[in-house]
Amino acid sequence: MITQPEVPFSLQDITVDWITTALRESDIIKDEKVVSFTHKVIGEEAGFNGEVAIFRLQYSDQESSAPSSMVLKIPTALKNRTLGQTMGLYEKEIRFYRDLESSISIRTPHHYYSALDVADDPDVVLERLAGLNKMPMWLIGILSVIAGWVISFTPRRYALLIEDLSGYRLGDQSVGCSEEDTKHVLTAMAKLHGQFWDSKELAGMSWIAPVAATSKIIQMMFLQSVGKFRAANKDTLSERQVQLTDWLKANGEALTEKLGEESPTLLHGDFRLDNICFDDAKGEILLFDWQTMSNGPAGMDLAYFLSAALPVGTDEKKINELIEYYHQALKNTGVEISPARLRWQYEIGMLATLHRILPAAHTNQLDLGSDRGPQMMQAWIDKTFDKVRNVQFETILDRIPA
C-alpha cells in the first residue's frame, strides 16, 4: 500500500496547502487551489475511534466543479486511538476506500483522498492475530498493555477525505427508526452479504480478518470488564441475565469460534444507525464507517443492527417478520440458507453482540465521552438483553440446524 510522509495528526494540522495537494494527487482539481476553508466537527460520541469534520472549501477558481464540501476523518485524540491503531482499524478503512469501495454493490460515500504514513503487510497482521489467538489469555493481556504503551509514544498518522453526506437524513441510534427505514437497511445488508457470500474474492483479502481470529482478544476484554458491569448494574440485572453473563464468561471464546465455522461473507462489523444515511428520494441507504470489517456469517451483521435499532419490548413476531424480510432479500441475490439456520445465526449473533458491547462502558481502553456515548451504550445493552430473553443460550452451541 502506498504511504505518504506528510499526514496531519489532528484537525489543527489541516492547511489549505495540504488539502490542495491531496485533491491534486487525486485529480479532483487541476490548476486551481483551495484558498480557504471552514470546518465543523460532527458525530461527537457517535464514532468512538475517529474525529469526523465537514470541511467547506473555497477554491481559487470560483467556477470550480470540485466538491464544495467533504468529510475528513482522522483518528481521535482520545485513548481510543491506541485501540484503533492496535486493531488496524484506520488502515483497514483506507484499504476499503482504495481497493474495494468502487466494486461494492451498495452505496457508500465517494472516496476523494486517503493517506497514511505507515502500512502493515496484511498477511503479517493476520499471522499476528493468529499467533495471539494461540497464546494464553494472561499473556495476551500483558502484550496488549505493552502494545498500548509503545503506540502512545509512536502514534501513526491517517487521514481520509470522503463525500459529505449531510444532505441526506442521518440515522440516529438513540432515536431508532421506522419499519420502512429498517427494511431499507435490511435490503442493502442482503445485497452486500449476497455479493460476497462464500466468495473467492473475499477469501483472497487477507486484510479482512475472519471473526474467529479475534476470539481470545474479545474474550479477554469481556473478562476484564464483566465484573465492573455486574457491580454497576447489580440492582437491575435479573437472575437470568446474571446466568447469561456467567455463561459468556465460560463460553465467550467458543461462541466467536463457532461463528467462524459458518459460511462467510463480508461483514461491515458496525452496522448501526449512526453509520447510515437515508436517501429518501430513492428509498436507499448509504453505509459508512468501514473500520471494523470482518469475514464471517451474515447473522452477525443482522443481529448487530437489530439489537440497537429495535426498542425494548419489540415482540418476537415482529422480529421474525424482519428476519424473514432479510431472508427473502438474500434469496433475491441468489443465496440459499434455511430459515432455521438463519434464525440460529441471528440468535448466536445477538449473544455475540452482547459479548462485544457489554464491556464497552467499563473498559479502560475505550472512552465513550461524557454524555451521549455512555447513555447510548447502556440503552444498547438493555435492548440486546431484551432480545435474548427467550434464547436458550445453554444449548445453542450444540444445536446447529441444517
ROGUKOL-345423 format. One record per residue (C-alpha): residue number from 1; residue in three letters; z, x, y. Coordinates in pm, whole numbers. Layout:
<sites>
NUM | Ala | Z | X | Y
...
</sites>
This chain:
<sites>
1 | Met | 0 | 0 | 0
2 | Ile | -90 | 129 | 348
3 | Thr | 211 | 222 | 561
4 | Gln | 238 | 280 | 936
5 | Pro | 455 | 534 | 1121
6 | Glu | 527 | 319 | 1428
7 | Val | 703 | -3 | 1327
8 | Pro | 951 | -183 | 1555
9 | Phe | 1310 | -205 | 1433
10 | Ser | 1417 | -508 | 1637
11 | Leu | 1281 | -768 | 1877
12 | Gln | 1385 | -544 | 2165
13 | Asp | 1138 | -279 | 2043
14 | Ile | 833 | -504 | 2081
15 | Thr | 599 | -399 | 2363
16 | Val | 260 | -513 | 2489
17 | Asp | 114 | -184 | 2367
18 | Trp | 244 | -239 | 2014
19 | Ile | 109 | -595 | 1995
20 | Thr | -225 | -481 | 2139
21 | Thr | -256 | -204 | 1880
22 | Ala | -157 | -440 | 1599
23 | Leu | -414 | -705 | 1695
24 | Arg | -688 | -447 | 1742
25 | Glu | -622 | -299 | 1398
26 | Ser | -661 | -648 | 1251
27 | Asp | -977 | -720 | 1454
28 | Ile | -806 | -1014 | 1623
29 | Ile | -903 | -863 | 1959
30 | Lys | -1164 | -605 | 2056
31 | Asp | -1162 | -453 | 2406
32 | Glu | -905 | -681 | 2565
33 | Lys | -534 | -613 | 2554
34 | Val | -207 | -800 | 2570
35 | Val | -74 | -776 | 2926
36 | Ser | 245 | -981 | 2895
37 | Phe | 444 | -1198 | 2659
38 | Thr | 748 | -1418 | 2629
39 | His | 935 | -1486 | 2309
40 | Lys | 1183 | -1736 | 2172
41 | Val | 1395 | -1684 | 1862
42 | Ile | 1369 | -1974 | 1616
43 | Gly | 1527 | -2069 | 1287
44 | Glu | 1867 | -1917 | 1356
45 | Glu | 2089 | -1963 | 1049
46 | Ala | 1794 | -2114 | 863
47 | Gly | 1635 | -1799 | 722
48 | Phe | 1912 | -1562 | 624
49 | Asn | 1712 | -1243 | 571
50 | Gly | 1495 | -1219 | 881
51 | Glu | 1468 | -1277 | 1252
52 | Val | 1184 | -1508 | 1349
53 | Ala | 1046 | -1547 | 1702
54 | Ile | 748 | -1722 | 1860
55 | Phe | 557 | -1489 | 2093
56 | Arg | 340 | -1642 | 2365
57 | Leu | 76 | -1394 | 2474
58 | Gln | -129 | -1334 | 2787
59 | Tyr | -448 | -1129 | 2748
60 | Ser | -639 | -919 | 2999
61 | Asp | -937 | -1144 | 2931
62 | Gln | -824 | -1492 | 3027
63 | Glu | -1110 | -1639 | 2824
64 | Ser | -999 | -1463 | 2506
65 | Ser | -1034 | -1663 | 2185
66 | Ala | -741 | -1477 | 2026
67 | Pro | -432 | -1685 | 1942
68 | Ser | -217 | -1757 | 2247
69 | Ser | 94 | -1764 | 2032
70 | Met | 206 | -1623 | 1699
71 | Val | 522 | -1575 | 1498
72 | Leu | 684 | -1237 | 1450
73 | Lys | 915 | -1176 | 1152
74 | Ile | 1132 | -868 | 1120
75 | Pro | 1443 | -800 | 911
76 | Thr | 1762 | -941 | 1055
77 | Ala | 2004 | -704 | 1224
78 | Leu | 2286 | -859 | 1019
79 | Lys | 2418 | -708 | 697
80 | Asn | 2170 | -938 | 518
81 | Arg | 1913 | -666 | 595
82 | Thr | 2078 | -443 | 334
83 | Leu | 2047 | -709 | 65
84 | Gly | 1688 | -785 | 166
85 | Gln | 1585 | -421 | 151
86 | Thr | 1768 | -360 | -178
87 | Met | 1585 | -651 | -340
88 | Gly | 1249 | -557 | -183
89 | Leu | 1218 | -895 | -10
90 | Tyr | 1044 | -776 | 307
91 | Glu | 790 | -564 | 126
92 | Lys | 720 | -848 | -116
93 | Glu | 632 | -1086 | 167
94 | Ile | 399 | -833 | 327
95 | Arg | 227 | -783 | -8
96 | Phe | 186 | -1159 | -36
97 | Tyr | 11 | -1187 | 300
98 | Arg | -206 | -881 | 245
99 | Asp | -301 | -935 | -118
100 | Leu | -253 | -1297 | -216
101 | Glu | -243 | -1537 | 80
102 | Ser | -621 | -1571 | 110
103 | Ser | -653 | -1695 | -251
104 | Ile | -358 | -1934 | -263
105 | Ser | -455 | -2296 | -334
106 | Ile | -207 | -2445 | -85
107 | Arg | -174 | -2400 | 289
108 | Thr | 26 | -2112 | 434
109 | Pro | 37 | -1952 | 780
110 | His | -262 | -1732 | 866
111 | His | -187 | -1361 | 847
112 | Tyr | -262 | -1163 | 1163
113 | Tyr | -92 | -828 | 1102
114 | Ser | 178 | -664 | 895
115 | Ala | 336 | -322 | 898
116 | Leu | 596 | -127 | 702
117 | Asp | 699 | 236 | 727
118 | Val | 768 | 293 | 354
119 | Ala | 627 | 122 | 43
120 | Asp | 763 | 142 | -310
121 | Asp | 535 | 157 | -610
122 | Pro | 567 | -191 | -767
123 | Asp | 576 | -57 | -1121
124 | Val | 864 | 171 | -1025
125 | Val | 1052 | -125 | -873
126 | Leu | 1001 | -328 | -1190
127 | Glu | 1120 | -37 | -1404
128 | Arg | 1424 | -6 | -1178
129 | Leu | 1510 | -374 | -1224
130 | Ala | 1461 | -349 | -1598
131 | Gly | 1686 | -43 | -1605
132 | Leu | 1959 | -218 | -1406
133 | Asn | 1941 | -515 | -1641
134 | Lys | 2031 | -287 | -1934
135 | Met | 2342 | -150 | -1763
136 | Pro | 2695 | -287 | -1794
137 | Met | 2797 | -521 | -1513
138 | Trp | 3063 | -287 | -1372
139 | Leu | 2811 | -6 | -1330
140 | Ile | 2561 | -236 | -1153
141 | Gly | 2841 | -330 | -913
142 | Ile | 2914 | 35 | -831
143 | Leu | 2545 | 116 | -786
144 | Ser | 2497 | -182 | -554
145 | Val | 2777 | -57 | -329
146 | Ile | 2625 | 292 | -321
147 | Ala | 2277 | 149 | -251
148 | Gly | 2413 | -62 | 35
149 | Trp | 2584 | 242 | 185
150 | Val | 2269 | 455 | 163
151 | Ile | 2045 | 181 | 307
152 | Ser | 2280 | 125 | 601
153 | Phe | 2203 | 483 | 709
154 | Thr | 1832 | 475 | 623
155 | Pro | 1702 | 126 | 709
156 | Arg | 1332 | 69 | 660
157 | Arg | 1112 | -100 | 916
158 | Tyr | 893 | -404 | 854
159 | Ala | 702 | -638 | 1085
160 | Leu | 485 | -941 | 1017
161 | Leu | 267 | -1138 | 1260
162 | Ile | 155 | -1480 | 1133
163 | Glu | 29 | -1814 | 1261
164 | Asp | 255 | -2016 | 1489
165 | Leu | 323 | -2345 | 1307
166 | Ser | 528 | -2506 | 1585
167 | Gly | 251 | -2759 | 1644
168 | Tyr | 338 | -2918 | 1310
169 | Arg | 653 | -3108 | 1212
170 | Leu | 910 | -2867 | 1076
171 | Gly | 1120 | -2966 | 777
172 | Asp | 1498 | -2962 | 811
173 | Gln | 1715 | -2915 | 505
174 | Ser | 2019 | -3051 | 689
175 | Val | 1840 | -3381 | 760
176 | Gly | 1639 | -3426 | 441
177 | Cys | 1306 | -3604 | 422
178 | Ser | 1135 | -3930 | 333
179 | Glu | 997 | -4015 | -9
180 | Glu | 647 | -3975 | 132
181 | Asp | 730 | -3623 | 251
182 | Thr | 886 | -3544 | -86
183 | Lys | 567 | -3646 | -265
184 | His | 352 | -3434 | -30
185 | Val | 572 | -3136 | -119
186 | Leu | 557 | -3206 | -494
187 | Thr | 177 | -3238 | -479
188 | Ala | 145 | -2896 | -315
189 | Met | 400 | -2747 | -554
190 | Ala | 199 | -2868 | -853
191 | Lys | -122 | -2719 | -708
192 | Leu | 48 | -2381 | -666
193 | His | 202 | -2387 | -1013
194 | Gly | -116 | -2511 | -1175
195 | Gln | -319 | -2230 | -1018
196 | Phe | -102 | -1958 | -1175
197 | Trp | 18 | -2126 | -1496
198 | Asp | 16 | -1860 | -1770
199 | Ser | -248 | -1672 | -1566
200 | Lys | -364 | -1319 | -1643
201 | Glu | -383 | -1262 | -1268
202 | Leu | -10 | -1324 | -1230
203 | Ala | 72 | -1105 | -1529
204 | Gly | -103 | -816 | -1351
205 | Met | 101 | -849 | -1032
206 | Ser | 384 | -609 | -1111
207 | Trp | 531 | -654 | -761
208 | Ile | 626 | -1013 | -853
209 | Ala | 918 | -966 | -1090
210 | Pro | 996 | -1212 | -1372
211 | Val | 1310 | -1419 | -1317
212 | Ala | 1481 | -1266 | -1621
213 | Ala | 1462 | -919 | -1464
214 | Thr | 1746 | -1012 | -1230
215 | Ser | 1974 | -1187 | -1480
216 | Lys | 2261 | -938 | -1458
217 | Ile | 2237 | -894 | -1080
218 | Ile | 2259 | -1270 | -1026
219 | Gln | 2546 | -1299 | -1273
220 | Met | 2731 | -1013 | -1104
221 | Met | 2709 | -1186 | -765
222 | Phe | 2832 | -1510 | -923
223 | Leu | 3127 | -1344 | -1090
224 | Gln | 3223 | -1165 | -768
225 | Ser | 3230 | -1491 | -572
226 | Val | 3319 | -1781 | -803
227 | Gly | 3694 | -1721 | -777
228 | Lys | 3680 | -1738 | -398
229 | Phe | 3468 | -2053 | -419
230 | Arg | 3712 | -2225 | -653
231 | Ala | 4009 | -2129 | -437
232 | Ala | 3839 | -2262 | -123
233 | Asn | 3743 | -2591 | -294
234 | Lys | 4042 | -2642 | -525
235 | Asp | 4131 | -2979 | -371
236 | Thr | 3783 | -3130 | -410
237 | Leu | 3646 | -2990 | -737
238 | Ser | 3655 | -3232 | -1029
239 | Glu | 3765 | -3124 | -1376
240 | Arg | 3402 | -3143 | -1491
241 | Gln | 3291 | -2919 | -1205
242 | Val | 3558 | -2664 | -1291
243 | Gln | 3437 | -2672 | -1652
244 | Leu | 3082 | -2609 | -1530
245 | Thr | 3184 | -2304 | -1327
246 | Asp | 3367 | -2173 | -1635
247 | Trp | 3052 | -2229 | -1840
248 | Leu | 2842 | -2041 | -1584
249 | Lys | 3089 | -1752 | -1595
250 | Ala | 3030 | -1726 | -1968
251 | Asn | 2660 | -1821 | -1983
252 | Gly | 2501 | -1740 | -1646
253 | Glu | 2318 | -1434 | -1772
254 | Ala | 2188 | -1621 | -2078
255 | Leu | 2077 | -1907 | -1852
256 | Thr | 1848 | -1680 | -1648
257 | Glu | 1717 | -1509 | -1961
258 | Lys | 1637 | -1847 | -2118
259 | Leu | 1429 | -1935 | -1813
260 | Gly | 1237 | -1612 | -1868
261 | Glu | 1123 | -1734 | -2210
262 | Glu | 929 | -2031 | -2067
263 | Ser | 559 | -2036 | -1975
264 | Pro | 547 | -1859 | -1639
265 | Thr | 380 | -1943 | -1312
266 | Leu | 411 | -1819 | -956
267 | Leu | 742 | -1940 | -810
268 | His | 793 | -1948 | -436
269 | Gly | 1163 | -1894 | -501
270 | Asp | 1291 | -2058 | -180
271 | Phe | 1105 | -2390 | -193
272 | Arg | 1314 | -2591 | 55
273 | Leu | 1257 | -2797 | 366
274 | Asp | 1346 | -2517 | 609
275 | Asn | 1040 | -2328 | 477
276 | Ile | 796 | -2620 | 505
277 | Cys | 590 | -2771 | 787
278 | Phe | 421 | -3111 | 761
279 | Asp | 67 | -3169 | 885
280 | Asp | 99 | -3544 | 934
281 | Ala | -268 | -3587 | 1030
282 | Lys | -380 | -3459 | 689
283 | Gly | -80 | -3556 | 477
284 | Glu | -33 | -3193 | 371
285 | Ile | 234 | -2926 | 390
286 | Leu | 228 | -2561 | 492
287 | Leu | 463 | -2338 | 295
288 | Phe | 603 | -2016 | 442
289 | Asp | 873 | -1750 | 385
290 | Trp | 740 | -1581 | 71
291 | Gln | 1013 | -1315 | 37
292 | Thr | 1165 | -1442 | -286
293 | Met | 859 | -1500 | -505
294 | Ser | 906 | -1453 | -875
295 | Asn | 738 | -1512 | -1207
296 | Gly | 899 | -1794 | -1406
297 | Pro | 897 | -2160 | -1518
298 | Ala | 785 | -2436 | -1284
299 | Gly | 1109 | -2627 | -1333
300 | Met | 1287 | -2364 | -1123
301 | Asp | 1098 | -2449 | -803
302 | Leu | 1110 | -2820 | -885
303 | Ala | 1488 | -2827 | -928
304 | Tyr | 1548 | -2595 | -633
305 | Phe | 1355 | -2821 | -396
306 | Leu | 1502 | -3150 | -519
307 | Ser | 1855 | -3005 | -523
308 | Ala | 1857 | -2982 | -143
309 | Ala | 1602 | -3246 | -42
310 | Leu | 1768 | -3545 | -212
311 | Pro | 2106 | -3665 | -83
312 | Val | 2427 | -3701 | -281
313 | Gly | 2417 | -4029 | -471
314 | Thr | 2044 | -4031 | -547
315 | Asp | 2020 | -4227 | -872
316 | Glu | 1867 | -4088 | -1188
317 | Lys | 1588 | -4346 | -1185
318 | Lys | 1457 | -4214 | -853
319 | Ile | 1487 | -3854 | -969
320 | Asn | 1298 | -3935 | -1289
321 | Glu | 1023 | -4104 | -1085
322 | Leu | 982 | -3791 | -872
323 | Ile | 976 | -3562 | -1176
324 | Glu | 709 | -3785 | -1328
325 | Tyr | 514 | -3776 | -999
326 | Tyr | 518 | -3395 | -1010
327 | His | 426 | -3403 | -1381
328 | Gln | 118 | -3614 | -1309
329 | Ala | 17 | -3388 | -1020
330 | Leu | 49 | -3090 | -1255
331 | Lys | -167 | -3265 | -1516
332 | Asn | -430 | -3313 | -1243
333 | Thr | -459 | -2933 | -1225
334 | Gly | -526 | -2912 | -1599
335 | Val | -175 | -2810 | -1709
336 | Glu | -18 | -2978 | -2011
337 | Ile | 359 | -2981 | -2058
338 | Ser | 554 | -3255 | -2231
339 | Pro | 773 | -3484 | -2015
340 | Ala | 1076 | -3386 | -2226
341 | Arg | 1011 | -3014 | -2178
342 | Leu | 966 | -3058 | -1803
343 | Arg | 1288 | -3261 | -1779
344 | Trp | 1470 | -2984 | -1970
345 | Gln | 1324 | -2722 | -1734
346 | Tyr | 1440 | -2933 | -1439
347 | Glu | 1795 | -2958 | -1577
348 | Ile | 1823 | -2590 | -1662
349 | Gly | 1662 | -2510 | -1326
350 | Met | 1926 | -2720 | -1149
351 | Leu | 2202 | -2526 | -1326
352 | Ala | 2030 | -2200 | -1229
353 | Thr | 2008 | -2318 | -868
354 | Leu | 2381 | -2382 | -861
355 | His | 2437 | -2042 | -1021
356 | Arg | 2242 | -1878 | -735
357 | Ile | 2366 | -2069 | -431
358 | Leu | 2733 | -2115 | -520
359 | Pro | 2827 | -1753 | -440
360 | Ala | 2641 | -1751 | -106
361 | Ala | 2926 | -1884 | 106
362 | His | 3176 | -1634 | -36
363 | Thr | 2987 | -1309 | -89
364 | Asn | 3035 | -1005 | 131
365 | Gln | 2665 | -923 | 100
366 | Leu | 2533 | -1223 | 297
367 | Asp | 2612 | -1353 | 645
368 | Leu | 2536 | -1725 | 688
369 | Gly | 2625 | -1730 | 1056
370 | Ser | 2899 | -1946 | 1204
371 | Asp | 2760 | -2298 | 1241
372 | Arg | 2460 | -2448 | 1066
373 | Gly | 2442 | -2192 | 785
374 | Pro | 2785 | -2247 | 623
375 | Gln | 2766 | -2626 | 668
376 | Met | 2419 | -2642 | 515
377 | Met | 2521 | -2424 | 222
378 | Gln | 2827 | -2634 | 141
379 | Ala | 2619 | -2954 | 162
380 | Trp | 2360 | -2797 | -67
381 | Ile | 2625 | -2705 | -324
382 | Asp | 2764 | -3061 | -311
383 | Lys | 2416 | -3208 | -362
384 | Thr | 2349 | -2978 | -658
385 | Phe | 2681 | -3054 | -827
386 | Asp | 2595 | -3423 | -787
387 | Lys | 2258 | -3377 | -962
388 | Val | 2406 | -3206 | -1267
389 | Arg | 2681 | -3464 | -1314
390 | Asn | 2507 | -3604 | -1625
391 | Val | 2368 | -3276 | -1760
392 | Gln | 2513 | -3171 | -2095
393 | Phe | 2533 | -2806 | -1999
394 | Glu | 2741 | -2709 | -2304
395 | Thr | 2439 | -2751 | -2534
396 | Ile | 2142 | -2708 | -2300
397 | Leu | 2058 | -2353 | -2409
398 | Asp | 2028 | -2464 | -2773
399 | Arg | 1827 | -2785 | -2735
400 | Ile | 1478 | -2694 | -2620
401 | Pro | 1237 | -2987 | -2657
402 | Ala | 877 | -2940 | -2765
</sites>
